[in-house]
Amino acid sequence: MFDFNNITFENPQWFWLFLFFPILIAWYIWKRNLQTPEVKISSIKGFKVKQSLLPRLRPLLFVLRLICLALLITGMARPRTVDVTSKTKKTQGIDIIMAIDVSPSMLARDLKPNRLEALKSVASEFIDGRPNDRIGLVVYAGESFTKTPITSDKAIVQSALRDINYSDLLDNGTAIGMGLATSVNRLKDSKAKSKVIILLSDGVNNSGFIDPKIATELAVEYDIKVYTIGLGSNGTAMGPIGIDASGQLRYGPTKVEIDEELMTQIAEQTKGQYFRATNNEKLEAIYEEINKLEKTEVEESKYYNYEEKYRPLVILAGLLFLVEIILRNTVFRSFV
């Protein structure tokens, strides 16, 4: 009849009436004692004593009446269950391009296990935290290309992100201008209420045929906000310095060079922010901060379906009251 874990009472103040129950019980006991006649005799040896069961069951009538009253009080408190359904309607969301540097220096081990793998791990969590937005991936080194166009299918984006690895297919170098320009090209026709680029680099612009300042002006023209991240520890880091005879990368101390002035200018001119990530924890904190800064508004409507539960209580109280009247006027008529 009831799901007690999901039941609420619309008028719980009626439960205060239960405080009168001890008074009613005390009154019944006192009245019963007064109604019991006493006959004083010197001896009962001449009487044959036979105990009757009905007088002992006489309090059952009072118990039934109390139960009826308790059911009525609970019914007046209006027990009911509620089924809550939510319907969300997202507004025009945010389109985000993540521009990722895949130059050889991204294999440096100042972040664990290296810069690229640390970035992929944090970026994956960021993507999972943006269910209402479209996301795309651009990779760049000496040149750039689109890994994944903006899409709402997060499985495709996550799969593309996992597949990002360093290769010599792209010319060595860091073409920040080309990475930014390719990202702008992917967002310029977007109808989203907000267009964002997260541009990450661990070096200086030393390649490509597009000047970063030109790419920045394009971003401003198309109202695209750019968050820039400089990735790498301060000083030196163990990075790839060559290839040995077996074709494996050789590592050695390399100087960490990040054009922070350029990255800051790009962010400021596009109304974004520049961040510096020197370890895994700071990189994760940066993406969390960007996640807070760029929020998609979601409209949520809740529908409450109430099911009243007082009717069974009232019906049961009526039935018990009818049983009490029948017993009082039949079985217990001579004793009550």
Secondary structure in CASP SS format (residue, H / E / C, confidence):
PFRMAT SS
TARGET T0000
AUTHOR 0000-0000-0000
METHOD secondary structure of the structure
MODEL  1
M C 1.00
F C 1.00
D C 1.00
F C 1.00
N C 1.00
N C 1.00
I E 1.00
T E 1.00
F E 1.00
E C 1.00
N C 1.00
P H 1.00
Q H 1.00
W H 1.00
F H 1.00
W H 1.00
L H 1.00
F H 1.00
L H 1.00
F H 1.00
F H 1.00
P H 1.00
I H 1.00
L H 1.00
I H 1.00
A H 1.00
W H 1.00
Y H 1.00
I H 1.00
W H 1.00
K H 1.00
R H 1.00
N H 1.00
L H 1.00
Q H 1.00
T C 1.00
P C 1.00
E C 1.00
V C 1.00
K C 1.00
I C 1.00
S C 1.00
S C 1.00
I C 1.00
K C 1.00
G C 1.00
F C 1.00
K C 1.00
V C 1.00
K C 1.00
Q C 1.00
S C 1.00
L H 1.00
L H 1.00
P H 1.00
R H 1.00
L H 1.00
R C 1.00
P H 1.00
L H 1.00
L H 1.00
F H 1.00
V H 1.00
L H 1.00
R H 1.00
L H 1.00
I H 1.00
C H 1.00
L H 1.00
A H 1.00
L H 1.00
L H 1.00
I H 1.00
T H 1.00
G H 1.00
M H 1.00
A C 1.00
R C 1.00
P E 1.00
R E 1.00
T E 1.00
V E 1.00
D E 1.00
V E 1.00
T E 1.00
S E 1.00
K E 1.00
T E 1.00
K E 1.00
K E 1.00
T C 1.00
Q C 1.00
G C 1.00
I E 1.00
D E 1.00
I E 1.00
I E 1.00
M E 1.00
A E 1.00
I E 1.00
D E 1.00
V C 1.00
S C 1.00
P H 1.00
S H 1.00
M H 1.00
L H 1.00
A C 1.00
R C 1.00
D C 1.00
L C 1.00
K C 1.00
P C 1.00
N C 1.00
R H 1.00
L H 1.00
E H 1.00
A H 1.00
L H 1.00
K H 1.00
S H 1.00
V H 1.00
A H 1.00
S H 1.00
E H 1.00
F H 1.00
I H 1.00
D H 1.00
G C 1.00
R C 1.00
P C 1.00
N C 1.00
D C 1.00
R E 1.00
I E 1.00
G E 1.00
L E 1.00
V E 1.00
V E 1.00
Y E 1.00
A C 1.00
G C 1.00
E C 1.00
S E 1.00
F E 1.00
T E 1.00
K E 1.00
T E 1.00
P E 1.00
I E 1.00
T E 1.00
S C 1.00
D C 1.00
K H 1.00
A H 1.00
I H 1.00
V H 1.00
Q H 1.00
S H 1.00
A H 1.00
L H 1.00
R H 1.00
D C 1.00
I C 1.00
N C 1.00
Y C 1.00
S C 1.00
D C 1.00
L C 1.00
L C 1.00
D C 1.00
N C 1.00
G C 1.00
T C 1.00
A C 1.00
I H 1.00
G H 1.00
M H 1.00
G H 1.00
L H 1.00
A H 1.00
T H 1.00
S H 1.00
V H 1.00
N H 1.00
R H 1.00
L H 1.00
K C 1.00
D C 1.00
S C 1.00
K C 1.00
A C 1.00
K C 1.00
S E 1.00
K E 1.00
V E 1.00
I E 1.00
I E 1.00
L E 1.00
L E 1.00
S E 1.00
D C 1.00
G C 1.00
V C 1.00
N C 1.00
N C 1.00
S C 1.00
G C 1.00
F C 1.00
I C 1.00
D C 1.00
P H 1.00
K H 1.00
I H 1.00
A H 1.00
T H 1.00
E H 1.00
L H 1.00
A H 1.00
V H 1.00
E H 1.00
Y C 1.00
D C 1.00
I C 1.00
K E 1.00
V E 1.00
Y E 1.00
T E 1.00
I E 1.00
G E 1.00
L E 1.00
G C 1.00
S C 1.00
N C 1.00
G C 1.00
T E 1.00
A E 1.00
M E 1.00
G E 1.00
P E 1.00
I E 1.00
G E 1.00
I E 1.00
D C 1.00
A C 1.00
S C 1.00
G C 1.00
Q C 1.00
L E 1.00
R E 1.00
Y E 1.00
G E 1.00
P E 1.00
T E 1.00
K E 1.00
V C 1.00
E C 1.00
I C 1.00
D C 1.00
E H 1.00
E H 1.00
L H 1.00
M H 1.00
T H 1.00
Q H 1.00
I H 1.00
A H 1.00
E H 1.00
Q H 1.00
T C 1.00
K C 1.00
G C 1.00
Q C 1.00
Y E 1.00
F E 1.00
R E 1.00
A E 1.00
T C 1.00
N C 1.00
N H 1.00
E H 1.00
K H 1.00
L H 1.00
E H 1.00
A H 1.00
I H 1.00
Y H 1.00
E H 1.00
E H 1.00
I H 1.00
N H 1.00
K H 1.00
L H 1.00
E C 1.00
K C 1.00
T C 1.00
E C 1.00
V E 1.00
E E 1.00
E E 1.00
S E 1.00
K E 1.00
Y E 1.00
Y E 1.00
N E 1.00
Y E 1.00
E E 1.00
E E 1.00
K C 1.00
Y H 1.00
R H 1.00
P H 1.00
L H 1.00
V H 1.00
I H 1.00
L H 1.00
A H 1.00
G H 1.00
L H 1.00
L H 1.00
F H 1.00
L H 1.00
V H 1.00
E H 1.00
I H 1.00
I H 1.00
L H 1.00
R H 1.00
N H 1.00
T C 1.00
V C 1.00
F C 1.00
R C 1.00
S C 1.00
F C 1.00
V C 1.00
END
